[in-house]
Amino acid sequence: MAESGSETRQRSERYTVRFTPLEHALVCAKAHAAGVPIATFLRCTALSFPLPRAVRRPTSSHEDVALLLGRIGQLAMAFRSAAALADAQAFETALRDLSELRLLCFTALGRKP
């Protein structure tokens, strides 16, 4: 059975550091701007190591677009189930608009549909 990650860590030494609220905000902002966790930022800065490649974190707008994309799928399913009750031309127009909105969402996310 493999050991858990906490039992196989190479870094076993730990330091506790206290920051003022302003210092904490600055460290958090710099780590976020570098795209790395705070511990990685502090370690690399203290040891004059180069920062690793930034971790891909979607911005809140990407998260919002991803949620919107999910809602569009739900709407499309609802439209299809109500197709028998709707005007055929209005139904096709609504689906076309949803498809265009879906493409815009994928473009905003930088992905292909």
Residue pairs with C-beta under 8 A, 6 or more apart in sequence:
17 42
19 27
27 38
27 41
27 42
28 38
30 41
31 37
31 38
31 40
31 41
31 42
34 41
34 51
34 54
35 53
35 54
35 55
35 56
35 57
36 44
36 51
36 52
36 54
36 55
37 55
40 51
40 52
41 51
43 49
44 50
44 51
44 52
58 66
61 108
62 108
62 109
65 105
65 108
65 109
66 105
66 109
68 105
69 102
69 105
69 106
69 109
72 98
72 101
72 102
72 105
73 102
75 98
76 95
76 98
79 86
79 91
79 94
79 95
79 98
80 95
83 91
86 94
102 113
103 113
106 112
106 113
